[in-house]
């Protein structure tokens, strides 16, 4: 796939160490500066930049989003006196953090819904137990990168407030939600008491995250960041890459979202033309620059077809497929970034036909 001439996106696994180091060297623009120690230089610049973008009083850099989110939820539990967090069962803490909320922080979770969609305000209002924090993942990645409408999000937040809970946004991919909501980042983040954002998922950074919110809250999270082992001696490479992503990738994200909608429509047309017995592009109109494709074949068979297509035609349409849902079903995630902007609907349909012929 690395050798493919045409791709919808280029993933981080396709870069070599030398390429990444060369890219980092180019981020200084020929200007030297003192080395950042414990966040006193370029990391602090990044924190101020993100706080301003999100319209928050302060922001703290964390080595990982997992740490940032656990610290945020732990601190809010201490302030509200309630360790119960309302969130979706497909959200990141439930799916990808090995139960850390309970094992490390002693928190409990409750689920407004188990449907593969964002929860509704009525479901939040109907939770039987009092909860201290409502966490909303924007977009909900494992359900298909789904977002509520702006009105639904406002109602969801209001429902949390009615239950006397604070609201935290898991905004790992918040950067690309502006096209769907038709609002600037500051207005979106301003609905919540705190928000976390990631730098490598959409902005092409190396790693790292920022947690933003009220100044006194962020100061408290810095104490817990140290306790969790997140006060790292030097993190300037991550900060430089994140700042470059804000400069270069953030302005491009709306174009990626628009192209994702073109590609999704062409994929559906291509599968129909190829006579595939069943398929699903989800959501039918993507909410962000990422979406899911479902097919009724074994995952390994589809991954092999994708690799063969890249090797034999020089076109990489899909990446790795995974088993999910009923037996015999597989799903993959499609991401549109700069390489995918040149694809026409015809290019997509031809690539689908080549892919299907190799299943």
N, C-alpha and C positions, 0 to 999 in steps of 0.2 A: 504493500500500500504506500510505503514511503516513496517508491519509485514511480508511482502513477503520475501521469502528466496532468490529469484532470481529476479534481476532487471538490466536494462541496465544502470541505473544511480540512484544516491540517491540525491534527491532535498533538498534544505535548509529547507523546511517545515517539513521534516521528523526528524530533530534533536530536542532534548529537550533543555531547558535552562541549565540544569545540564550538559548535554553532551558538550554543547558549552563552558561552563566555565571550565570544566575539560580539554578540548582540549586547551584552551588558557593557562591554567596553565602549560601545558606541553611544550609550545613554548619557554619558557625562558631557557630550557636546564640546569636548575639548577643554572644559573648565574643571579645574581641580578644586577640592574643598577638604576641610578636615574630616577625618574618619568619624563615623557615627559610633558612639559608645553608649550602650544601654539606652538607646533611643533619644540621644540629645542633639541629633543633627537632622539628617534626611528623613528619619522615621518621624520625628516631630513635625517636619514639614508636611509629610503625608497625612498625619493625624489632623493637622489644621485644615488641609485641603479638603479632606473628606467631611469633616464637621461642617465646613462652609457649604459644600455641595448638598448635604443632607439637611441643612438648616438646623443643625443641632448645636448645643452649647460647647460640647467637647467630644473627643473621640480618642480611643486607645487602640494601639496596634497589638494584635495577638499573633503568635506563630501559626495558629490554626483556627478555623471557624468552629470546630468542635469545642476547643477550649473557650473561645469567646462566648459561645452560646451557653455552655454549662455555667460559666461564671455569671453571666447576665441573669440566668434563671435562678441561680443560687442567691444572688444579691437581692433580687426582687422578693424571693421567698422570705429572706430575713427582714426586709422592710415591711412586707404585708403581714407577716406572721402566719402565712398559709403556705405549706409546701406543695399544694396541689396545682399542677399545671394543666390547663386545657389546651389540647393540640390534636392534630389529625394523626391517626395511627400510621400513615404513610410519611409523616414528617421525618426529617433527618435524625433527631434524637432517638426516635423509636426504631428507625431502620438501620442506622449506620454508626451508632456510637456504643454498641455493646452494653447497653443498659446503664450507661454511666450516670444518668440523672439520678437513679436510685442508688447504685452501688457507691458512687463517689460523693454525691451531694445529698443523698437522703431525701430526694424529692419523689413525689408520686405523680402519675399522669391520669387524665381522664379524657375521653374522646367524644366530642359532640356528634360525630357521625363516623360510620365505617364505609360509607360510599366513596367511590373513587372520584371525588370532586371536593371542592372547597366547602367547608361547613357553612351553614346559613345562620343568620342572626337568631332565628327562632330556635334552632338547635342549641345555640349557646345559652339562650335564655332558659331552655328546658333542662339543662344539666342539673341533676338532683343534689349535688354537693356544692358547697361554696368553694371557689377556687381563687387563688391569689393572682395568677398570671394567665392571660390568654396569649398563646403563641400562634402566629399565623405565618405560614411559609409561602413566600411570594417569589416566583410561582411554586406550586406544589409539584416538584419534579417527578416523583414516582407515580403520580396520577396522570402524567402526560404534560408536565410544565403548564399546569392550568392556573388561570387567574380568575378572580371574580370580576364583575363589572365594578366601576368606580362607586356606583350607588350601593352595590352589595357590600363592598369593602367598608364604606362609611357606616352602613347599618351593622355590620359585624363588629366593628370597633365600638360602636355605641352600645351594642348588646353586652360587650365585655365590661364597659364602664358601668352599665346598669347593675351588673353583678358585683360592683365595687372591686374589680380586678384591674391590674395594670395590663398594658398591651405591649407585647414585644414582637417585632417582625424579624423572622428569619429571612433576611434579604440577600442571601448568598448570590442570587441572580436578580437582585432588584434593579440593577443598572438597565436591563433591557425591557423593563415594564412600562417605560414612559410612553411608548407607541400605543400600547393597549389602553392605558388609562387616559392618555391625552393630557397628562399633568407632568410638571417638572418633578425631579427627584425630591426636592425639598418639600413639596406639597404632599407627596406620597408618604415619605418618611415622617412628616409632621403629624400624621394620624396616630402614630405610636409613641409610647413613652421611651422606647429604645429600639435600635435596629442594628443588626450585624450585616456587613457586606464582605464579600470575598473578592480577591484580586486575580485568582488564576482561572476561575470558571468561565468568565466572559471577557475579561480584560487582557488575557494572555500573560498574566504575571507568573512569577515562580511559585509563590505560596503566600500565605498570610491573609489576615482579615483585620477588619476594624470594627469595634463596637462603639456606637455613638449614642448619646443621650444627654440628660441634664449633667451639669458639671460635677455636682457632688456625687452623683451616682457613678460617673465614669472614674472619679478619683477612688471610690471604693473598689471598683473593678480592678484598678491597677494594683491594689493591695492583694487581691485574690489572684491576679495574674502571676504575681511573684510566688505566692504560695503554691500555685499549680505548676511552677517550673517554667513559666513563660517569660521571665525577665531575662532575655537572651543578650549575651555580651555584644554581638554585632549582627545586625539584620539589614545592613544597608543594601545588599544585592536585591533582597525582596522588595524593599521600599523603592529603590530606583526603578525596578521593573513595574511596580504598581503605578508609580507616577507616570511612566511612559504609557501604560495602558489607559490611564485617565486622559492623557493627551491625544492618543492615537486611536484607540479602539472605542472609547465611550462615544465620540461623535458619530461613529460608523454604525452603531448598533441599530438605530431605526431603519437603516437601509438593509441590514441583515434580516430584520423582522419582516420587512416588505417582501424581500426575496424568498423568505421561508414560505410565505403564503403562495407565491408563484410555484415554487418547487412542490409543495404539498399537493396542489391541484394537479400538477403535471404527473406526479407519482400515481395518484388515483386513476388518472386517465390512462397511464401506461399499463398499470396492472389490469385494468378492464380490457384494454386492447390485446394484452398478452393472454387473455383467457384464464387468469388465475381464479380458481373456484371461489375463494373468499379472501378478503384483505380488509385492513382497516388503517386509515391514516387518522391519527388522533392527536389533538383535536383536528377536525376537518379543516378548519381555518386556524392555523397556529396562533397562540396568544403571544409567543415570543419567537426568537430565532431558532428554537428547538422544539421538536415534537417526536411522537412515537409512530412506528410502523409495525403492524402486526400481520403475521402470515401463518397459515396452518401447516407448518413443516417443522421438523426437528431443528433445534438451534444450531447444532454442529453442521448440519447439512447446508444451512443458509450462510453460515460463516465461511465455510469452504467455498461456496459459490461466489461470495464476495471477494475472497482472496484470489480465486482463479480469474475472475473478471479483471481485477487490477493487474494481475500478471500478464494476462493474454491480450487485453485491449488497451491498457494504460489508463483506464478510467476506474476510479474508486467511487462507487455509489453509496455503499453501506459499509459499516465497520462490523464489530462483533455483535452477534445475536445472543440473546439469553432466553432460557425457558421461563415462562411465566404463565399464569392462568391455567386453563384446562390442559391435560396431556396432549402433546402434539402441537401446541401453540408456541410461538416464539415472538419476541419483540426486540426491536433495536431503536436506538435514539438517533435522530438525524439533527445535525447542527449545521447552520449556514453561517459562514464567516466570509472574509474577503475572497478566498478562492472560488466560492460558490456564486458570487455576484455575476460572473460572466455566463453562467448556464442559462440557456433558453429553454422554454417548455419542450421544444423538439429535442434538445440535448437530453433532457431528463427522460422523455419517453423512449428514446433510442437506448439509453443506458438501462432502463427497466427491462426492455426486451432482451438485451444481452445478459442481464442478471438472471432473468427467469429461465432462459435457455440453459443455464448452467446448474440449476437446482437439481 
